């Protein structure tokens, strides 16, 4: 904008004047609007009162047969400063008395005549007409006889004088305020422009005479942010002078950029030796950053990965074009952890015609790959669960028929003892099958609302479901729960938590091991005043290393490789948070010199208002 000033001083002044002018104008507009509304309300109240008062005076005068008093009352009302005119008319609207002018020459406006049918018996009627004219009319009755109407019109000049006075005072205040603000802005702008002028001179000197140090350091002169800015400028000039002394600072800048990049970066010479790497790449390889420089790919990475990256680097150096993205995978660490990288190689040019290095960009896609695999496994498990529930439902029909047939055999076929024994054995096995199908359906058909659940039945159903695996591993299962123990909870979700923990214990146990499942009334170990149920699952399995214990509740983290999804304990932790519970984990391996095993303890409060408490406490882990 050509009309806008170029200097900071006048820009600040122009901006302030524009802002304050708009603000004062807006304030004045709002004030006038509010004042007009208030005047309108006051005028309505005043006119209604004055019309009623004049009608009352006219009534008293007519009752005393003194019509002259009516005219005197109208004249007195017409001389009031807020009244433009006062009139008294007969019921037909003919003017009998007027406060200003001659009553014989005064007539009612057509709009005023139209208001006569709207006048109530006792209440005054207020209306606006013409060029913002306000008037109130009140009926004059003597007994039940309508004798006429009292009219009072508001003096608009009185209202305008009040508004004009407010506008005048506001404008005067605005002028004083703008002048005071302009003086203050000019003083502040001067304090700002002087150090900026110093910086401007220093910048021009640095551009025109970069080797001349006589202009530096610049004088500060002020002790504020601008002084700090001048000091920073002086330091920048000193830093530029130091950078001209060598290339070390350039290399430091490159290392800083590499260190803060969120992806792995590495650079190679034509012998495929590392010349630069960043910290992310070093973390991906598991080798300290300083041990990469000067080494080949085969000395740092697994052979299959080193061979593929080396081929990509050599191809980039030969063809001078970026390579396509290649996917690498392998295992590293203890315990072995699967990793997946996406690697792209590209040339690094020192001149448009010369390529000195080749760089690679490494994106760690391990978590994404693991998440995709886990989601696919979870979907398969969900489909399997639905299929198992469907099969369990269909099994119930032939089971019922078999049960009826066995009943008939026992009671109506007059079988001898050996045959009766076989029938009894068949009935027992059929009941077991029916129980297994019912437990399968319980896992699939989860309730949507919490309720009070019998924990003995809940835990018993889980253990019965795994009875086959207990028998195959010869696991000794110790149960410790009261038959009458109950808890207000989502029974299906608690069953899922216990099933996850029991299943993990079985997977970690060796033949002949021991498994303990307990539940008892207890207190929250964080808040002793809170009561609930403490669940315990303990096994004599292989145990967990500290690194694994820290991650067991992470989504998609698993040590079972192809057989695990990494979702069981994560879902369990979510369920415990939903129930406002807390969990403790204790585990040790045989390397500690003591018997190995794992103990999970989790506490669920017995809370009938489970759905009301929306913010669960954090899950604890030890």
C-alpha positions in Angstrom: 0.0 0.0 0.0 1.7 3.2 -1.1 -0.2 5.4 1.3 1.0 3.4 4.3 4.2 4.8 6.0 7.4 2.9 5.6 9.1 3.7 8.9 8.3 1.8 12.1 7.7 5.1 14.0 5.0 6.3 11.7 3.6 2.8 11.1 3.1 2.4 14.8 1.5 5.9 15.0 -0.7 5.3 12.0 -1.7 1.9 13.3 -2.5 3.3 16.8 -4.5 6.2 15.4 -6.5 3.9 13.1 -7.1 1.4 15.9 -8.2 4.0 18.5 -10.3 5.8 15.9 -12.1 2.6 15.1 -12.4 1.7 18.8 -13.8 5.1 19.8 -16.1 5.0 16.8 -17.4 1.6 17.7 -17.7 2.6 21.3 -19.6 5.7 20.3 -21.9 3.8 18.1 -22.7 1.3 20.8 -23.2 4.1 23.4 -25.6 6.0 21.1 -27.5 2.8 20.4 -27.8 2.0 24.1 -28.7 5.6 24.9 -31.4 5.7 22.3 -32.9 2.5 23.6 -32.8 3.8 27.1 -34.4 7.1 26.0 -37.1 5.2 24.2 -37.9 3.2 27.3 -37.8 6.3 29.6 -40.0 8.2 27.1 -42.5 5.4 27.0 -42.8 5.3 30.8 -42.9 9.1 31.1 -45.5 9.5 28.3 -47.7 6.8 29.7 -47.5 8.5 33.1 -48.1 12.0 31.8 -51.1 10.9 29.6 -52.6 9.0 32.6 -52.0 12.0 34.8 -53.6 14.5 32.4 -56.6 12.1 31.8 -57.1 11.9 35.6 -56.9 15.7 36.0 -59.4 16.1 33.1 -61.7 13.6 34.8 -61.6 15.5 38.1 -62.3 18.8 36.3 -65.3 17.4 34.4 -66.7 15.8 37.5 -66.6 19.3 39.2 -68.0 20.9 36.0 -64.9 23.0 35.5 -63.9 22.4 31.9 -61.5 25.4 32.1 -59.3 23.5 34.4 -58.9 20.9 31.6 -57.4 23.6 29.3 -55.2 24.8 32.1 -53.9 21.3 32.7 -53.2 20.8 29.0 -51.3 24.1 28.9 -49.2 23.2 31.9 -48.4 19.8 30.4 -47.5 21.3 27.1 -44.9 23.6 28.7 -42.9 20.7 30.2 -39.4 20.4 28.6 -39.9 16.8 27.5 -43.3 17.4 26.0 -43.6 18.5 22.4 -47.4 19.0 22.6 -50.4 17.9 24.7 -54.0 17.7 23.5 -57.4 16.7 24.8 -59.9 15.4 22.2 -63.5 14.3 22.3 -64.3 10.6 21.7 -64.5 11.3 18.0 -60.9 12.7 17.9 -61.8 16.4 17.6 -59.2 18.6 19.4 -60.8 20.4 22.4 -57.7 21.7 24.1 -54.0 21.9 23.0 -50.9 22.9 24.8 -49.3 24.6 21.8 -51.2 26.6 19.2 -54.9 27.1 18.6 -57.2 24.1 19.3 -59.6 25.2 16.5 -56.8 24.7 14.0 -55.4 21.5 15.4 -56.4 18.1 14.1 -55.3 14.6 14.8 -53.0 12.9 12.4 -54.6 9.9 10.6 -52.2 7.6 12.4 -53.3 9.1 15.7 -57.0 8.6 14.7 -56.2 5.0 14.0 -54.9 4.5 17.6 -58.3 5.4 19.2 -59.8 1.9 18.9 -56.7 0.5 20.5 -57.0 2.5 23.7 -57.9 0.4 26.6 -60.4 1.5 29.3 -57.8 2.4 32.0 -54.3 1.7 30.6 -52.5 4.3 28.4 -51.5 3.4 24.9 -48.0 4.2 23.6 -47.2 4.3 19.9 -44.7 5.7 17.4 -45.5 7.4 14.1 -44.3 9.9 11.6 -40.6 10.9 11.6 -39.7 9.1 14.9 -42.5 10.8 16.8 -43.6 9.1 20.1 -47.0 9.7 21.7 -49.2 8.3 24.4 -52.9 8.5 24.7 -55.2 7.7 27.7 -59.0 7.6 27.8 -61.0 10.1 30.0 -63.9 8.5 31.7 -66.5 9.9 34.2 -68.0 6.8 35.6 -68.8 4.6 32.5 -69.0 7.5 30.1 -66.2 8.1 27.7 -65.6 11.9 27.6 -62.5 12.0 25.4 -58.8 11.3 25.2 -55.6 12.9 26.7 -52.7 13.0 24.2 -49.1 13.7 25.1 -46.3 13.8 22.5 -42.6 13.4 23.4 -40.2 16.3 22.6 -37.5 14.7 20.3 -35.2 17.7 20.7 -34.8 16.9 24.4 -33.6 13.4 23.6 -31.3 14.7 20.9 -29.7 17.2 23.3 -29.0 14.4 25.7 -27.4 12.2 23.0 -25.5 15.2 21.5 -24.1 15.9 25.0 -22.8 12.3 25.4 -21.3 12.4 21.8 -19.6 15.7 22.5 -18.1 14.4 25.8 -17.0 11.1 24.1 -15.4 12.9 21.2 -13.5 15.2 23.5 -12.3 12.3 25.6 -11.3 10.4 22.4 -9.3 13.4 21.1 -7.4 13.7 24.4 -6.9 10.0 24.6 -5.6 9.8 21.0 -3.2 12.7 21.5 -1.8 11.2 24.7 -1.4 7.8 23.0 0.3 9.4 20.0 2.8 11.1 22.2 3.5 7.9 24.0 3.8 6.0 20.8 6.2 8.5 19.3 8.4 8.2 22.4 8.3 4.4 22.3 8.9 4.4 18.5 12.0 6.6 19.0 13.3 4.1 21.6 12.7 1.3 19.1 14.0 3.0 15.9 17.3 4.1 17.4 18.7 0.6 18.1 17.2 -0.6 14.8 19.1 2.1 13.0 22.3 0.8 14.7 21.5 -2.7 13.5 20.8 -1.4 10.0 24.1 0.3 9.8 25.9 -2.7 11.1 24.1 -5.0 8.6 25.1 -2.7 5.7 28.7 -2.6 6.9 28.8 -6.4 7.1 27.4 -6.7 3.6 29.7 -4.1 2.0 32.9 -4.7 4.0 32.8 -8.2 5.5 36.5 -8.2 6.2 36.5 -4.8 8.0 36.1 -5.3 11.7 36.4 -1.6 12.7 32.6 -1.2 12.7 32.1 -4.0 15.3 31.1 -4.6 17.9 28.1 -2.3 17.7 27.3 -0.1 20.7 24.3 -1.4 22.6 23.1 1.8 24.3 19.9 0.3 25.7 19.3 -2.3 28.4 16.3 -4.1 26.9 15.4 -6.7 24.2 16.9 -4.5 21.5 20.1 -4.3 23.5 20.0 -8.2 23.7 19.4 -8.2 19.9 22.4 -6.0 19.3 24.5 -8.2 21.5 23.3 -11.3 19.6 24.2 -9.5 16.3 27.7 -8.9 17.6 28.0 -12.5 18.6 26.7 -13.6 15.2 29.4 -11.4 13.5 32.0 -13.0 15.7 30.7 -16.4 14.8 30.8 -15.7 11.1 34.4 -14.6 11.5 35.3 -17.8 13.2 33.5 -19.9 10.5 35.7 -18.4 7.9 38.8 -19.9 9.6 37.9 -23.5 8.6 35.4 -26.1 7.8 34.9 -27.6 11.3 31.9 -25.4 12.1 30.3 -26.5 8.8 30.8 -30.1 9.9 29.4 -29.4 13.3 26.3 -27.9 11.6 25.9 -31.0 9.5 26.3 -33.2 12.6 23.7 -31.2 14.4 21.3 -31.6 11.5 21.9 -35.3 11.3 21.5 -35.8 15.1 18.1 -34.1 15.2 16.6 -35.7 12.1 13.8 -38.1 13.1 15.0 -40.8 10.6 18.2 -42.8 10.2 20.8 -41.1 7.9 24.2 -42.4 6.8 26.7 -41.4 4.2 29.3 -43.5 2.4 32.3 -42.9 0.2 33.0 -44.9 -3.0 34.4 -47.8 -0.9 31.1 -48.1 0.9 32.7 -47.0 4.2 30.7 -44.8 6.6 31.7 -41.1 6.6 28.7 -39.7 8.6 25.8 -41.2 10.5 23.2 -39.7 12.8 22.1 -40.9 16.3 18.9 -42.5 15.0 20.9 -44.7 12.6 23.2 -45.7 15.5 20.3 -46.6 17.7 18.8 -48.7 14.8 22.1 -50.7 14.5 22.7 -50.9 18.2 26.3 -49.8 17.8 27.7 -46.5 19.2 27.8 -43.7 16.7 31.6 -43.2 16.9 32.2 -46.9 15.9 30.6 -46.5 12.5 33.0 -44.1 10.9 35.5 -45.7 8.6 33.9 -49.1 8.8 32.2 -51.0 6.0 28.6 -52.1 5.9 29.5 -55.7 6.5 31.3 -54.8 9.7 28.2 -53.1 11.1 25.1 -54.7 9.7 24.0 -58.3 9.2 25.3 -59.8 6.0 22.0 -60.0 4.1 21.2 -56.3 5.0 24.7 -55.1 4.3 24.8 -56.8 0.9 21.5 -55.2 -0.2 22.4 -51.7 1.0 25.9 -52.0 -0.5 24.4 -52.9 -3.9 22.1 -49.9 -3.7 24.9 -47.5 -2.8 27.2 -48.8 -5.6 24.3 -48.5 -8.1 23.6 -44.9 -7.0 27.3 -44.0 -7.4 27.4 -45.6 -10.8 24.1 -44.3 -12.2 24.0 -41.0 -10.3 20.3 -41.4 -9.7 18.4 -42.2 -6.5 17.4 -45.8 -5.9 14.0 -47.2 -5.2 13.0 -48.1 -1.6 14.0 -51.5 -0.5 12.6 -53.4 2.5 15.0 -55.1 4.9 14.2 -57.3 7.9 16.1 -59.3 10.5 16.6 -59.9 14.2 18.7 -58.3 16.9 19.1 -57.9 20.6 18.4 -60.2 23.5 15.8 -61.4 23.4 15.8 -61.4 19.6 13.6 -58.7 18.3 12.3 -58.6 14.7 13.0 -55.4 12.9 11.9 -54.0 9.5 13.6 -51.1 7.7 12.7 -49.1 4.6 15.9 -47.9 2.9 16.4 -45.4 0.1 19.8 -44.4 -1.4 20.5 -41.1 -3.1 23.6 -39.3 -4.5 25.3 -36.4 -2.7 26.7 -33.9 -5.1 29.5 -31.4 -4.3 29.0 -29.8 -7.8 26.3 -30.4 -10.4 28.7 -32.7 -12.3 30.5 -34.5 -9.4 29.1 -37.0 -6.9 31.3 -37.5 -3.9 29.2 -39.5 -1.5 26.1 -41.6 -1.4 23.5 -41.2 1.4 20.8 -43.5 2.7 17.6 -42.7 4.5 16.4 -45.5 6.8 12.9 -45.5 8.1 12.2 -47.9 11.0 8.9 -49.6 10.0 9.2 -52.3 12.7 6.3 -51.1 14.8 4.1 -50.6 11.7 4.9 -54.0 10.4 4.3 -55.6 13.8 1.0 -53.7 14.1 -0.1 -54.9 10.7 0.8 -58.5 11.5 -0.9 -58.3 15.0 -4.0 -56.8 13.5 -4.2 -59.6 10.9 -3.8 -62.2 13.7 -6.3 -60.4 15.9 -8.8 -60.5 13.0 -8.2 -64.2 12.5 -8.7 -64.7 16.2 -11.9 -62.8 16.1 -13.2 -64.8 13.1 -12.1 -68.0 14.9 -13.9 -66.9 18.0 -17.1 -66.2 16.1 -16.7 -69.6 14.4 -16.1 -71.4 17.7 -19.2 -69.7 19.2 -21.3 -70.8 16.2 -20.0 -74.3 16.4 -20.6 -74.4 20.2 -24.2 -73.2 19.6 -24.8 -75.9 17.0 -23.3 -78.6 19.2 -26.0 -78.0 21.8 -28.7 -79.5 19.6 -27.2 -83.0 19.1 -26.0 -82.9 22.8 -29.5 -82.5 23.9 -30.6 -85.4 21.8 -27.8 -87.6 23.1 -28.7 -86.6 26.7 -32.3 -87.6 26.1 -31.3 -90.9 24.6 -29.0 -91.7 27.5 -31.8 -90.9 29.9 -34.1 -93.3 28.1 -31.4 -96.0 28.1 -30.9 -95.6 31.8 -34.6 -95.5 32.9 -36.5 -97.6 30.4 -34.2 -100.2 28.8 -33.6 -102.3 31.9 -29.8 -102.4 31.4 -27.6 -104.5 33.6 -24.8 -103.0 35.8 -21.9 -103.0 33.2 -24.1 -101.3 30.6 -25.4 -98.8 33.3 -21.9 -98.0 34.1 -21.1 -97.2 30.5 -24.3 -95.0 30.3 -23.1 -93.1 33.4 -19.7 -92.6 31.8 -21.3 -91.3 28.6 -23.6 -89.0 30.6 -20.6 -87.6 32.4 -18.7 -86.9 29.2 -21.8 -85.3 27.6 -22.1 -83.0 30.5 -18.5 -82.0 30.1 -19.0 -81.2 26.5 -22.1 -79.2 27.3 -20.2 -77.2 29.9 -17.3 -76.5 27.5 -19.8 -75.2 24.9 -21.5 -73.0 27.5 -18.1 -71.6 28.5 -17.2 -70.9 24.9 -20.5 -69.0 24.4 -19.8 -67.0 27.6 -16.5 -65.7 26.2 -18.2 -64.7 22.9 -21.4 -63.2 24.3 -20.2 -60.4 26.5 -22.7 -58.4 28.6 -23.0 -54.7 27.8 -23.7 -53.6 31.3 -22.0 -54.4 34.6 -23.6 -56.6 37.2 -22.8 -58.6 40.3 -20.9 -61.8 39.2 -20.1 -64.9 41.2 -16.3 -65.1 41.0 -16.2 -68.8 41.8 -18.3 -69.6 38.8 -16.3 -67.1 36.7 -12.9 -68.5 37.6 -14.1 -72.1 37.5 -15.3 -71.6 33.9 -11.9 -70.3 32.9 -10.0 -73.1 34.5 -12.4 -75.7 33.1 -11.7 -74.3 29.6 -8.0 -74.9 30.0 -8.4 -78.3 31.7 -7.1 -80.1 28.6 -3.9 -78.1 28.5 -3.5 -78.7 32.3 -3.7 -82.4 31.8 -1.3 -82.4 28.8 1.4 -80.5 30.7 0.6 -82.3 34.0 0.2 -78.9 35.7 -0.8 -78.8 39.3 -3.6 -76.2 39.6 -4.3 -74.7 43.1 -7.6 -72.9 43.4 -8.2 -70.4 46.2 -11.5 -68.6 46.1 -14.7 -68.6 48.2 -17.8 -70.2 46.5 -19.9 -67.2 47.6 -17.4 -64.5 46.5 -19.0 -61.9 44.2 -18.0 -58.6 42.5 -19.8 -55.8 40.7 -18.1 -55.8 37.3 -18.3 -56.6 33.6 -18.1 -60.4 34.1 -17.1 -61.2 30.5 -14.2 -58.7 30.6 -12.9 -60.0 33.9 -13.2 -63.5 32.6 -11.1 -62.4 29.6 -8.4 -60.9 31.9 -8.1 -64.1 33.9 -8.1 -66.2 30.7 -5.2 -64.1 29.3 -3.2 -64.5 32.5 -3.9 -68.2 32.8 -3.1 -68.8 29.1 0.2 -66.9 29.4 1.1 -68.9 32.5 0.4 -72.2 30.6 2.6 -71.0 27.7 5.5 -70.2 30.1 5.2 -73.4 32.1 7.1 -76.6 31.7 5.6 -80.1 32.2 5.0 -80.8 35.9 4.8 -77.1 36.8 2.4 -75.4 39.3 -0.3 -72.8 38.8 -2.1 -70.9 41.5 -5.3 -69.0 40.9 -6.8 -67.1 43.9 -9.4 -64.4 44.6 -10.3 -62.9 48.0 -11.8 -59.9 49.6 -9.1 -57.2 50.1 -8.3 -53.5 50.3 -6.7 -51.3 47.7 -3.0 -51.2 48.6 -2.9 -47.6 47.5 -6.2 -46.6 49.3 -6.9 -48.9 52.2 -10.3 -47.4 52.7 -11.4 -48.8 49.3 -12.6 -52.4 49.4 -12.8 -54.9 46.5 -11.3 -58.2 45.3 -7.7 -59.1 44.8 -6.9 -61.6 42.1 -3.7 -63.6 42.0 -2.2 -65.8 39.3 1.2 -67.4 40.0 3.1 -69.9 38.0 6.5 -71.7 38.1 7.2 -70.9 34.5 10.3 -69.4 32.8 9.8 -65.9 34.2 10.5 -62.5 32.5 13.6 -60.4 32.2 13.3 -56.7 33.5 13.3 -55.4 29.9 10.3 -57.5 29.0 8.5 -56.7 32.3 8.6 -53.0 31.3 6.9 -53.6 28.0 4.4 -56.4 28.7 1.4 -54.0 28.7 2.4 -52.3 25.4 0.2 -53.0 22.4 1.6 -55.5 19.9 4.5 -56.4 22.1 5.0 -60.1 22.2 7.7 -62.7 22.9 5.8 -65.5 21.3 6.8 -64.5 17.8 4.4 -66.2 15.3 2.0 -67.5 17.9 1.3 -64.2 19.7 -0.4 -61.0 18.8 0.8 -58.7 21.6 -2.7 -57.7 22.4 -3.7 -59.9 25.4 -2.0 -58.0 28.2 -2.6 -54.7 26.6 -6.4 -55.4 26.4 -6.2 -56.7 30.0 -4.7 -53.4 31.1 -7.4 -51.5 29.3 -10.1 -53.6 31.0 -8.5 -53.0 34.4 -8.4 -49.2 33.8 -12.1 -49.4 32.8 -12.8 -51.1 36.2 -10.6 -48.5 38.0 -8.2 -51.4 39.0 -4.5 -51.6 39.6 -2.1 -54.3 38.8 1.3 -55.5 40.2 3.7 -57.8 38.4 6.5 -59.8 40.0 8.7 -62.1 37.9 12.2 -63.6 37.9 14.1 -66.0 35.7 16.3 -69.0 36.6 19.4 -66.8 36.0 18.7 -65.1 39.4 19.7 -68.3 41.1 16.2 -68.8 42.6 13.2 -70.7 41.3 11.7 -68.9 38.3 8.1 -67.8 37.9 5.7 -65.0 37.5 3.0 -63.5 39.8 0.2 -61.2 38.6 -1.9 -59.5 41.2 -4.7 -57.1 40.3 -7.2 -55.4 42.5 -10.8 -54.5 41.3 -12.8 -52.2 43.6 -16.4 -53.4 44.3 -18.0 -50.2 42.9 -21.8 -50.3 42.2 -21.3 -46.9 40.4 -18.9 -48.3 37.9 -20.4 -46.6 34.9 -20.6 -43.2 36.7 -16.9 -42.8 37.3 -15.6 -41.8 33.8 -12.0 -41.1 34.7 -10.1 -44.2 35.8 -7.0 -44.1 37.8 -3.7 -45.0 36.1 -2.7 -48.7 36.0 0.2 -49.4 38.3 3.1 -51.7 37.3 5.9 -52.9 39.5 
